[in-house]
Structure formats: structure tokens, C-alpha cells
Amino acid sequence: MNSRKYLFCLVAIVTGLVLCAPSALLAKDNTNEAQSWLATHTGAAEINVDGVWDSSDWGKVLLHQAKDAREVTRTSDNWEIEGVVSGKTVFLAFIGKGQVGFTGEATMNEDGTLTGSYSKGILQSGSGNKKLVLH
């Protein structure tokens, strides 16, 4: 086989492997990105979100926050939830199969509801975010 054919075959094989690789391998840093995003919110917790919350978009969301802790954990349907409370705002990352599905942030209102926004992937400021209400 001449060198041009060999190079073409090699490129074709590598391209095929990359295209057929499981998405988890291609997005392996997604959970690290979510943890980095959560780590940027460093204020002391002024609220406790421990309990069952209801959202028209997410359904029932069970959150656990130990007394005087900032960290939030639990599950919602098929998602593992990692989060942190900073001030009166909770920041949540919904992770499934090693990938970030959604991230969101919501601030506690006077009436005890949480309102904010969420997005597929890592939440960015600006348009494209959806309104989030938890009560």
C-alpha cells in the first residue's frame, strides 16, 4: 500500500472512531464544568432549600441541604442534583449519565417560592434561558 492510501485509511479510521465514540467520552469534562460553575458561587447560605419543590418544567424536585450547609444534593426523575446555596440563591446542576443536562439558579422570594432561570448545559447570562419557578 502506498503512503497516500495508508494516510487516507488512517485518517478515515480516526475520523470514524471520533464520530462513533460515546458522547460521554467526548463530553467528559461536562461534570467538571458544572462543579467549576457551582464553585464560583461562594457566599454564605442565607436560606435553606431542604424539601420537596414543584416545578411546571421539572416536576417534583427533592432537594437536601443540611442545616447550616451550603451544599445541596438529591435527585429528580433520572437526574442527580448537585448544587450550592449562595446568599438567597440556589444554584443547581442536573447530571445524568455523566453529563450535565441542565443548570439553573433561583432566588428565594418573600412568599417562599424560588424564581430564576435555567438552561440546557451550563447556564449563561443573557437570552435563551427559560424561567424557573419552584414552590
KEMI-930159 format. One record per residue (C-alpha): x, y, z. Coordinates in pm, whole numbers, plus 50000, padded with zeros to 5 digits. Layout:
+-------+-------+-------+
!    c1 !    c2 !    c3 !
+-------+-------+-------+
!     X !     Y !     Z !
...
+-------+-------+-------+
***
This chain:
+-------+-------+-------+
!    c1 !    c2 !    c3 !
+-------+-------+-------+
! 50000 ! 50000 ! 50000 !
! 50150 ! 50336 ! 49909 !
! 50186 ! 50612 ! 50165 !
! 49891 ! 50820 ! 50033 !
! 49650 ! 50528 ! 50064 !
! 49789 ! 50447 ! 50409 !
! 49743 ! 50807 ! 50526 !
! 49390 ! 50819 ! 50382 !
! 49297 ! 50495 ! 50562 !
! 49445 ! 50619 ! 50888 !
! 49254 ! 50948 ! 50869 !
! 48932 ! 50762 ! 50783 !
! 48973 ! 50524 ! 51079 !
! 49049 ! 50804 ! 51327 !
! 48755 ! 51010 ! 51197 !
! 48526 ! 50709 ! 51230 !
! 48637 ! 50645 ! 51587 !
! 48579 ! 51006 ! 51686 !
! 48235 ! 51018 ! 51524 !
! 48129 ! 50686 ! 51674 !
! 48274 ! 50743 ! 52021 !
! 48017 ! 50758 ! 52301 !
! 47917 ! 51115 ! 52379 !
! 48023 ! 51065 ! 52740 !
! 48382 ! 51028 ! 52622 !
! 48359 ! 51343 ! 52413 !
! 48193 ! 51539 ! 52695 !
! 48390 ! 51400 ! 52987 !
! 48455 ! 51746 ! 53132 !
! 48086 ! 51837 ! 53150 !
! 48052 ! 51740 ! 53516 !
! 48379 ! 51917 ! 53592 !
! 48243 ! 52229 ! 53420 !
! 47930 ! 52211 ! 53635 !
! 48135 ! 52170 ! 53952 !
! 48353 ! 52466 ! 53849 !
! 48040 ! 52672 ! 53777 !
! 47897 ! 52584 ! 54120 !
! 48229 ! 52668 ! 54289 !
! 48214 ! 53027 ! 54161 !
! 47918 ! 53096 ! 54393 !
! 48089 ! 53134 ! 54728 !
! 47858 ! 53341 ! 54951 !
! 47735 ! 53209 ! 55284 !
! 47394 ! 53040 ! 55270 !
! 47114 ! 53270 ! 55391 !
! 46832 ! 53025 ! 55307 !
! 46763 ! 52655 ! 55338 !
! 46600 ! 52479 ! 55043 !
! 46569 ! 52134 ! 55203 !
! 46242 ! 51970 ! 55097 !
! 46019 ! 51881 ! 54806 !
! 45972 ! 52150 ! 54543 !
! 45734 ! 52152 ! 54249 !
! 45813 ! 52296 ! 53906 !
! 45592 ! 52301 ! 53598 !
! 45901 ! 52223 ! 53386 !
! 46082 ! 51976 ! 53612 !
! 45800 ! 51817 ! 53814 !
! 45877 ! 51722 ! 54174 !
! 46230 ! 51809 ! 54280 !
! 46361 ! 51668 ! 54607 !
! 46648 ! 51874 ! 54750 !
! 46856 ! 51805 ! 55058 !
! 47050 ! 52079 ! 55234 !
! 47180 ! 52003 ! 55582 !
! 47135 ! 52271 ! 55848 !
! 47398 ! 52547 ! 55814 !
! 47541 ! 52384 ! 55499 !
! 47577 ! 52537 ! 55152 !
! 47576 ! 52212 ! 54956 !
! 47255 ! 52078 ! 54801 !
! 47209 ! 51721 ! 54674 !
! 46939 ! 51475 ! 54571 !
! 46752 ! 51353 ! 54269 !
! 46475 ! 51447 ! 54027 !
! 46347 ! 51178 ! 53792 !
! 46662 ! 51043 ! 53624 !
! 46890 ! 51329 ! 53730 !
! 47141 ! 51353 ! 54010 !
! 47138 ! 51704 ! 54151 !
! 47445 ! 51889 ! 54272 !
! 47403 ! 52239 ! 54400 !
! 47508 ! 52515 ! 54630 !
! 47329 ! 52794 ! 54813 !
! 47499 ! 53133 ! 54798 !
! 47316 ! 53412 ! 54977 !
! 46946 ! 53376 ! 54899 !
! 47009 ! 53198 ! 54568 !
! 47036 ! 52827 ! 54496 !
! 47246 ! 52709 ! 54200 !
! 47166 ! 52361 ! 54068 !
! 47324 ! 52123 ! 53818 !
! 47119 ! 51828 ! 53689 !
! 47356 ! 51547 ! 53588 !
! 47263 ! 51228 ! 53407 !
! 47493 ! 50959 ! 53269 !
! 47800 ! 51169 ! 53349 !
! 47677 ! 51469 ! 53154 !
! 47519 ! 51797 ! 53255 !
! 47161 ! 51815 ! 53134 !
! 47058 ! 52148 ! 53283 !
! 47180 ! 52412 ! 53523 !
! 46969 ! 52672 ! 53693 !
! 46959 ! 52938 ! 53957 !
! 46669 ! 53058 ! 54166 !
! 46635 ! 53321 ! 54438 !
! 46407 ! 53287 ! 54741 !
! 46114 ! 53532 ! 54734 !
! 45921 ! 53672 ! 55030 !
! 45641 ! 53419 ! 54968 !
! 45883 ! 53124 ! 54995 !
! 45896 ! 53044 ! 54623 !
! 46218 ! 53019 ! 54428 !
! 46228 ! 53203 ! 54095 !
! 46506 ! 53231 ! 53844 !
! 46616 ! 53075 ! 53519 !
! 46761 ! 52756 ! 53375 !
! 46926 ! 52642 ! 53058 !
! 47040 ! 52327 ! 52887 !
! 47407 ! 52278 ! 52972 !
! 47586 ! 52544 ! 53176 !
! 47369 ! 52849 ! 53247 !
! 47489 ! 53160 ! 53067 !
! 47367 ! 53513 ! 53129 !
! 47152 ! 53655 ! 52853 !
! 46884 ! 53522 ! 52624 !
! 46799 ! 53159 ! 52571 !
! 46738 ! 53088 ! 52939 !
! 46399 ! 52961 ! 53049 !
! 46209 ! 53088 ! 53352 !
! 46227 ! 52866 ! 53659 !
! 45972 ! 52867 ! 53941 !
! 45988 ! 52624 ! 54233 !
! 45721 ! 52626 ! 54503 !
+-------+-------+-------+
***
